[in-house]
């Protein structure tokens, strides 16, 4: 199994194969629009704008598991993110990142990250960095702002 074997639905419900992102550096993030960490969308979009031409992509997975901080449909969440933070990176439909209903992608990310920070996702805006070969190389907790690990992204590019 590799990260490219997974599929997820985009915010409109269309199935997307992660194989579409082969050869890219990925930052996979579980997000919420009503969270104290939501302002990180601004830094995420800045990083995306700065590095997308070099093969950097952010994959946004809204998650409503933490105090129901991602209310609404996928399209409502997407509209809110575009209006508030002008995001342009790919956004997917809401998923679970823990528990018996967790998306298989998140089980894979947690199991294959060399930087073990526990098996469960603690909160919204946990971020996984994936290299161009599809290897999960790092995990950043919600308190770690995107600009704090920009250098790690640059090295992978």
N, C-alpha and C positions, 0 to 999 in steps of 0.2 A: 504494500500500500504506500502511496505517496500523497502528498497534498493535492496533486493534480488529478487524483481519482475521485475527489469529492465534487458534489454538486450542491448548489443552494439556489433558492429562489430570490430573484431581485425584488425590489420594493413593489414592483407591479405584479409579482407572482410568476414571472417567467423563469424557467429553469436555466441556470448558468453553470457550465462546467468550469471548475477552477483551472482546467488545462488551458483555458484561454489566457491565463497569466503566466504560462511557461516562459522562463527567461527574464522575468521581472523580479525586482526586489519588492516584497510585499510587507505591509504593516496591517495586520488584521486586528480590529478593535471592536469590542462590544461596547455599545454606547447607549445613552438615554438622554432625552431632550429636557427632562425635568430634574437633572442631577446637579449637585454642586460642582462636578467636574465638567459639565457641559461646555463651559467656555474654552475647553481644550479643542473644540471644533475649529476655533480660529487658528490655533497653531498647526493643527493637522492640515487644514486647507493651505496654509502658508508653505508647509513642507511639500505638499503635493504639487502646488504651483511651481515651486522652485526646482523640483527634481523629476517631474513626470516625463519630461523629454529625455531624461537619462535612463528611463525604465523603472521608475518608482511608482507603485500603486498602493493606495490605501483601500482596504475593503472594510466597509462599515456594516456591522451587524447589530442593529438595535436589540436590546434585551430588556424585558419588563420584569425580570425576576427579583430585582432589588428595590423593594418598596414601591413597586409599580410606577417607576419613574420614566417609563417609555409608553405612555398611553397613546391610543389611536391606532389607525391602520398604517400599513407600510407607506402608502401614498401620503397620508396626513403627516407622518413623521418626516418623510422626504421633503414635502413642501415647507414644513417648519424649518428644516435645516438649510434649505436653499434660501429662504427669506431671511433668516436670522444670521446665518454664517456664510452664505454664498458658496456652499460646498459644491464641488464638481466631481469628486471621486465617487466610485461605485458604492451604492448603498443597497443593502439586501433587506428582506423582510425580517420581522422579529423572530428571534430564536431563543431557546433556552441554552445556557452555557454550563449549567450544572444539573445534576439529578437524572432521574430516569428518562426524562424527555430531552436531555441535552442533545444538541446537534452533533452528529458524528465528527464533524470537522473540529469541534472544540475538544472532544475526547482525544482526537489525534494530536492536536496542538499541545495539550497538557501532557500527554504521554510521551511526546517526542521532543520536548524542549529540554536542552541540556542544562538550562538554568532552572532547577527545580525550586519552585516557590509554593509548593503544596499542590495537591491535586485539584482543589476547587478554585474557581474564580471568586475573588473576595468581593468585587464591586464592579460597577460600570467603569469603562475606560481602562480596562486591562488590555495591554497591547502585546502582540506577538510579532517578532521580526523574522522574516523568511528570506533566505538568499535566493539567487537566480536559479539554483539547482533544485529548489523546493525544500531545502532543509530548514527546519525551525532552529534559529540560532540564538534567540534571546526572548525574554519576557520582561515586560515593564509593568509595574503596578500602577493603579490609578493616580497615586500621588506623584509619579514620575511624569513630568511634562514633556511633550514631544521634543522641544528644543534641547532638553537635557541629554537626549541620545541621538541628536542629529549627526554627530560625528560617526557613530556606528553605521548609520544609514549611508553616509558618504563613502565609507570604506567598502561597503558591499556593492556600491554602484561602480 
